[in-house]
Amino acid sequence: PPSSMRRLSSAVFQAPALSQFAVSVDGVAATVTTVGFKRRPFYAPLLVRDLRIENSLYLQLSAAIADGQVVVVTNPGGQLWAAGASYTATTDPLRYSPVIHVNQEGYVPNLPKKAMIGYYLGNLGELNFAASLGFKIVVAGTGTLVYQGTLTLRPDVGYLYSPTPYQKVLEADFSSVTAPGKYQLVVPGLGASLPFVIDEGIAMS
């Protein structure tokens, strides 16, 4: 990795300087206030050794990004990646968010339906966001609103070490949605879950 991202001998992450990043939102410069880092196994099959490690940088900005805005991240000095390269994304309300965890097997119409909202940001700890954001259940692909609900705090228990993990996880309960179909769970500002189905056949599957 670039020298600015190497671990110190004490295994403490040394973040790149904020000045190494240039971020624009709809063409207007945005201020980066914090840089975080997470490293984890991304792929590790059992039959063939093919261990792949994911290294993620997290940039916290001084202002929120609205839906539909175009975000561009560059590294003008070229110390982290090629100076001419950039990362570009549009904040589509239905964009996939790894923060939102639904049951990918699906849900049975008349049984409880819950999803968890939370994410670990490496040295920055757990992602902190307000329960007041609420959530929506929409038809997958179209975004047609089916249900709107509130998020409730669901801290985990039973851990004997510190800091205690999973203390900022929020729960979305949409048990009252019973119509069969394919849906997504959306949290305003965070994006959407992967599509999931509500169907009587889920129990047999």
N, C-alpha and C positions, 0 to 999 in steps of 0.2 A: 504494500500500500504506500501512498505518498507519505513523505516524512511527517507531514502535519497530522496524519491519522494513525501513526504508529503508537503502540502502547508503550508507556514508560516501564522501566524495570519493575516498578511496584504494581504493575497491572492496573494502573489508574488511567482512564481514558483522558487524552489530551485533545480537546475539541479544536477544530480549525477556527481561525479567527473569523469573527462576523464579517469582516471586510472582504473575505474571500468569496462571499456570495453576493450576487446581484439578483434581486427578485422584482418583477414587475407584475402588476395586476391591471389588466386592460390597458397596458402601456404606461401606467403610472408607477414610479418607483415605490416599493414597499420596504419597510424597515424590519430587518431580522433582529429579534431580541435575544433568542436563545438557540443554541445548536445542541442536539442530543444525538446519541448513538446507541444502536442495538445490534448485536451479533448473535445469530442462532442457526442451528441446523435447519436447512430448508428442504433437503431431500436426502434420504439415506435408505436405499433399498436393502433388503436382507440377502438376496441371492447373489448379487454382484456388487462389489464395493464401488460406490459412486457417490461418496459424501460431498454434498454441496452446501456451502455456508453462505447465508444471507447477511450482508452488512447494510444497515440502513442508517441514513442520516435524517434527523427530524429538525425542521426549521420552524420555529415559532415566530409569527409575525405580530407586529404591534396592533394591527387592526384585522377584523374578521373579513373573510372573503365571501361575497354574495354568490348565489346561484347564477350561472350563466357567464361568470367572469373568466377570462383567460389568464392563467398564471404561467409565467416563464421564469425559470431559474437558470442562471448562468454562473460560471466560475471565471471571471475576467482574467485572473492571474494565471490560470491554467495549472494550478498546483494540485487540484483534486481530480480534474479530468480535462480533456482537451479544451483549450480556451474558446474555440469556435463552436463547441457543442452546447446544447441547451436541453432542458427538460421542460416540456410544455403540456399543460392539461387545462381542460375547460371544466368548470365545476357544474357538471350536469347533475340535477337533483336525483337522477336514477343511477348515478355512477356507483360502481361496487365499492363498498366500504368494509375493510376487514374488522372494523370496530363492532359491527352488528352480527350477532351469532344466532341464526335460526336453525331449526332441525332440518337438515338436508334430506332426511327420509320423508319428511312431510308430517302432516297432522290429520288425525281423525276428526271429522266434523263435530261430533258431540262430546269430545274429550277436551281436557284443558290444553291451551296453546300458550306457550311462553317463549320468549326470546331474551337473550342477555346482550347488554350493550356495555362494552368495556374493552380496553386495549392497554398493553404494556409498552412503554416507550423507552425501554432500556434504562440508561442512567438517569432519565428524567422521571422514572417511576410510572405510575398509572396515569392514563389520560384523564384529565379533569374537565368535566363538562356538566352543565346544569340539567337537572331533571325537568326543569320547566320547559325544555325544548319539546317535550312530548314526542309522540310517534304517530305514524300513519301506516295503514295497510292499504296498498294500491294494487290494481291489476298489473301483473308483470308485463313490462314492455310499453304499456300505454300510459301508466301513471294515474289512471282513473281512481279517485278516492273511494274507498269502501268503508273504512273505519278510522276513527281518530281516538287516541287514548293518551293516558298519562304514564310517565315513567316513575318507578319507585326504587329507592335505594335497596340493594340486596347485597350487603357485605357478607363475605364468606366467613366461616368459623372453623375452628379445629386445628389451626396452625400453631406450632409451638415456637416458631422462630420470629425474629424481627428484622425488617418491618413486615407486618402481617400483609400478605398479598390479597388481592381481590376485594379491596375495601371501597372501591369507587365504582363497582359494577352496578348498573341499573337494569331493572327488569321491565319488560313490556308484556302485559297480559292481554291477549286478544281472543280469549276463549269464546266470546260472543259471536265471533265470525264463524259461521257454520256452512255457508254456501260453497259447494265444491268449485275449485278453480285453481289457477296458478297466480300467485301473488308475490309481492315484495314488501318488506318492512322498511320504511323510510324514516330517518331522523333528520329533521331540518338542519342543514348546515353540515351534516356528516355524510350524507349519501344514503345508499340503499343496500339491503341484504342481497345475497344471491336469490334467484327465484326459488320458491317452494310451493308445494301443492297441498291443498286440503281435499281429502278424498277418502271414501270408505275403504278403498283398497289398500291404504297404507298399513292397516293392521295385518293384513295377509302378507304384504311384502316384508 
